[in-house]
Every structure is written in structure tokens, then in C-alpha cells.
Amino acid sequence: MIFEHFWEAIGRTNFSRKGYSWFRDLLIKARILTHNHRQEFHIGWLKKNISKEDFRSFLKKKGYEESFYSWIDKDEILGMRKIDSKIYQYHIRLFKDGEVRGHYEYAPDRYPLRHYFSSRFEERRKYFLELLKGKLSEIL
């Protein structure tokens, strides 16, 4: 609990975001950590006429921000999150083949250990389908 309160105090600083990304990438390159798959919870396929930048802009208008504290899944080209109640986050990913995946979990800058161990890792499909109405292809 003390560790989580300490992390919360520094977690939203620019330094901690850059430091986390650097440290994560170092551990992956050193093969101490591995992550070479896509996490669960397929939502759909982004319409072909919507670019990555258009999708990013749309999500920013809905309150999303770049996801600094996260794995970078295989073939991921965009990862964004939206904080919910200062404790949780909606996390959405776009992949180079147009697939969109998302989940709901503890925010890592608030509860890093609960986040890391996936203490709460939920699909929330209904939420994401409502959010992305008109953005996803009907063909799955």
C-alpha cells in the first residue's frame, strides 16, 4: 500500500512516463521480460477510410490520452487510455491490420501492482462498441 501511494504521487509526471517506457524497453531488449502477443478482447476492425491519426484525434476528443504505462502488443500502432474514477482506465489499441482491441483495468500510475498482475482485467465490450459506433467495419 505504501508503494502504491508513493507511485501515485510521482506517477503522473512526465519523468515517470518516460522513465517507465525506457525501463520497460530495456527489460524487453535484455530478454528479462517478454511480450510478443496481442492481449485479449477483440472489439472489431477500424473502417478502411479512417486513418490512425483520425482515430487518435477522435479518441482524444472523447477524453483519451496516449498510453505510456503499457506493453506494446505485437503489431500495435496506437495505444490510448481514458482514466475512470482516478482508479481505473479504459485501454484501447489499434493494430497495423486494422484490428481494435480494448479492456478495462486498474490504472498503472495509481495501482501499479494491481495493474501488473491484472487484478481487474475486463472486456467492457458494450462500452467500446458504443464509443466506436460508426468507426468499425461491419465485416468481422
C-alpha positions in Angstrom: 0.0 0.0 0.0 2.8 2.5 0.8 4.5 1.7 -2.5 1.2 2.4 -4.4 0.8 5.7 -2.6 4.4 6.7 -3.5 3.9 5.6 -7.1 0.6 7.6 -7.2 2.5 10.8 -6.1 5.0 10.6 -8.9 3.1 8.5 -11.4 1.6 11.3 -13.5 4.8 13.2 -14.0 6.5 13.4 -17.4 9.7 12.0 -15.9 7.9 8.9 -14.7 6.2 8.3 -18.0 9.5 8.5 -20.0 11.3 6.5 -17.3 8.8 3.7 -17.3 8.9 3.4 -21.1 12.7 3.4 -21.2 12.9 0.8 -18.4 10.2 -1.4 -19.9 12.0 -1.4 -23.3 15.4 -2.1 -21.7 14.0 -5.1 -19.9 12.4 -6.4 -23.1 15.6 -5.9 -25.1 17.6 -7.7 -22.3 15.0 -10.5 -22.6 14.2 -10.2 -18.9 10.6 -9.6 -19.8 8.9 -10.9 -22.9 5.7 -9.7 -24.6 5.1 -10.7 -28.2 1.4 -11.2 -28.4 -1.9 -9.3 -28.5 -3.8 -9.0 -25.3 -7.4 -10.3 -25.2 -10.7 -8.6 -26.1 -11.2 -8.1 -29.8 -13.6 -5.2 -30.4 -13.7 -5.0 -34.2 -11.9 -3.7 -37.3 -11.4 0.0 -38.0 -13.1 1.2 -41.2 -10.6 1.4 -44.0 -11.3 5.1 -44.6 -10.3 6.1 -41.1 -6.6 6.7 -40.6 -4.6 6.2 -37.5 -4.4 9.9 -37.0 -8.1 10.4 -37.4 -8.7 7.6 -34.9 -6.2 9.2 -32.4 -8.0 12.6 -32.8 -11.4 11.0 -32.3 -10.2 9.3 -29.1 -8.6 12.5 -27.8 -11.9 14.3 -28.2 -13.5 11.5 -26.1 -11.0 12.1 -23.3 -8.3 9.6 -24.2 -4.6 10.1 -23.9 -1.5 8.3 -25.1 -0.9 5.2 -23.0 2.6 5.4 -21.7 2.4 2.7 -19.0 1.7 -0.3 -21.1 3.0 -3.2 -23.0 3.3 -2.6 -26.7 1.5 -5.5 -28.3 2.7 -7.2 -31.4 1.9 -5.0 -34.4 0.3 -2.3 -32.3 0.4 1.2 -33.9 -1.6 3.1 -31.4 -2.4 2.7 -27.7 -4.6 5.1 -25.7 -6.3 5.2 -22.4 -9.0 7.1 -20.6 -8.9 7.4 -16.8 -12.1 6.4 -14.9 -12.7 7.5 -11.3 -8.9 8.1 -10.8 -8.5 4.4 -10.2 -9.3 2.5 -13.4 -8.7 3.0 -17.1 -10.2 2.1 -20.4 -7.3 1.0 -22.7 -7.7 0.8 -26.4 -5.3 -0.5 -29.0 -5.1 -0.2 -32.8 -3.0 -2.7 -34.8 -1.5 -2.3 -38.3 -4.0 -4.7 -39.8 -6.9 -2.5 -38.5 -7.9 -4.6 -35.6 -9.1 -2.8 -32.5 -8.9 -4.3 -29.0 -9.7 -2.9 -25.6 -10.1 -3.6 -22.0 -10.8 -2.1 -18.6 -8.3 -2.4 -15.8 -6.6 -0.7 -12.8 -4.6 2.4 -13.9 -0.9 1.6 -13.6 0.0 5.0 -12.4 -2.4 4.6 -9.5 -2.1 0.9 -8.7 0.9 -0.4 -10.5 1.0 -3.9 -8.8 -2.7 -4.5 -9.3 -2.3 -3.4 -12.9 0.7 -5.6 -13.5 -0.9 -8.7 -12.1 -4.2 -8.0 -13.9 -6.2 -7.9 -10.7 -9.0 -6.5 -12.7 -8.9 -7.1 -16.5 -12.4 -6.8 -18.1 -13.7 -6.8 -21.6 -16.3 -4.0 -21.4 -17.4 -4.7 -25.0 -20.7 -2.8 -24.8 -18.8 0.4 -23.7 -16.3 0.1 -26.5 -18.9 -0.7 -29.2 -20.9 2.4 -28.1 -17.8 4.6 -28.1 -16.7 3.4 -31.6 -20.2 3.5 -33.2 -19.6 4.4 -36.9 -15.9 3.8 -36.7 -15.9 0.0 -37.0 -16.4 -2.1 -40.1 -19.5 -4.3 -40.2 -17.4 -7.1 -41.7 -15.5 -9.0 -39.0 
